[in-house]
Amino acid sequence: MASYKGHLSIVEYLVDTCHVPPDQPDNSNNTALLYSAMGGHSDLVKFFIERNCNISQINCHAASISMLACISGELALVHKLEAKGLFISNSSDFYGLSILHYSSMSNNVELFKYLLNRYQLPIDVKDRYGRTPLQFASWFASSQVVEYIISIQGNEALLVNDNDNEYSCIHYAAYAGMQFPAGLVYSKFFAQRDAPVIEIINNTTIKQNIDFIKQNERVKMFSSLLRKASTCPNFDVNATTNDGQSLLHLASKSGNTLLIKKLEEHNINDALGRSQVHNAALSGSTSALMYLNANNTHYIGEVPLANSCQS
């Protein structure tokens, strides 16, 4: 925690006075060095390197110090790793995510541009599930990165689906939830801050305080993307993915009533089926649940009540 938050004096005290092993990984196989990189703290990264900590350590997702430095959004840290010969541009994790994928989560468009141009990386690089940096930027509500990529690829890129569930950039923008098989600490730090529920190891779910600034950023970004997508002739706001999820399903699962209302502005189907109510109940959002319930005359309460208890 001290490493991720950047408290150098606390880290020095714990290591030098309390003799806490500086290279001991947690249950997600992240060391303090990796957490300091993830937090973007160059002074702490230097501290752990000088203590001969393992610079080749990878976590449970095979993410390296290079990749976690990218998710911090700190270009200065990337430069320092480059100067020490520790930045590996062709890094990839267990899911096939590249440094561009990790960078797209931070919303630092300058870092994204630098990596793209410095290492001549394909802007539409895909992970093992066919997901692109644009889709990840949408998922993490990195609006500046999203706008930059669209300025290069055009509005049609918004409708490109992944290979797994056929989610497009719009679908990822509508959904703030996450299934993240890792330890508790890493899950909370990694997941986007407007996610209502994070599913981690052993089917455990955790909740975190919602970042309402981030939530509002997502709504603004989502509205902008819908307007852009509506200019594409093959865009259908009511289309479903191969697992039966519509934009309204995903917005309900996010528990964000404002996202649901934005969809209604774009002529979303008025037949709010039970599944949307179920998803809102699972998100734990009473405002979304009440809104959907009030607009759905076919609401049946028993199963959503169980979902509410579960959440």
Secondary structure as GFF3:
##gff-version 3
##sequence-region A 1 311
A	DSSP	alpha_helix	2	5	.	.	.	ID=ss1
A	DSSP	alpha_helix	8	12	.	.	.	ID=ss2
A	DSSP	pi_helix	13	17	.	.	.	ID=ss3
A	DSSP	alpha_helix	32	38	.	.	.	ID=ss4
A	DSSP	alpha_helix	42	50	.	.	.	ID=ss5
A	DSSP	alpha_helix	65	72	.	.	.	ID=ss6
A	DSSP	alpha_helix	75	83	.	.	.	ID=ss7
A	DSSP	alpha_helix	99	104	.	.	.	ID=ss8
A	DSSP	alpha_helix	109	118	.	.	.	ID=ss9
A	DSSP	alpha_helix	133	139	.	.	.	ID=ss10
A	DSSP	alpha_helix	143	153	.	.	.	ID=ss11
A	DSSP	three_ten_helix	155	159	.	.	.	ID=ss12
A	DSSP	alpha_helix	169	174	.	.	.	ID=ss13
A	DSSP	beta_strand	178	179	.	.	.	ID=ss14
A	DSSP	alpha_helix	184	190	.	.	.	ID=ss15
A	DSSP	beta_strand	198	199	.	.	.	ID=ss16
A	DSSP	three_ten_helix	201	203	.	.	.	ID=ss17
A	DSSP	beta_strand	205	206	.	.	.	ID=ss18
A	DSSP	alpha_helix	212	229	.	.	.	ID=ss19
A	DSSP	alpha_helix	247	254	.	.	.	ID=ss20
A	DSSP	alpha_helix	257	265	.	.	.	ID=ss21
A	DSSP	alpha_helix	274	283	.	.	.	ID=ss22
A	DSSP	alpha_helix	286	294	.	.	.	ID=ss23
A	DSSP	alpha_helix	302	310	.	.	.	ID=ss24
###
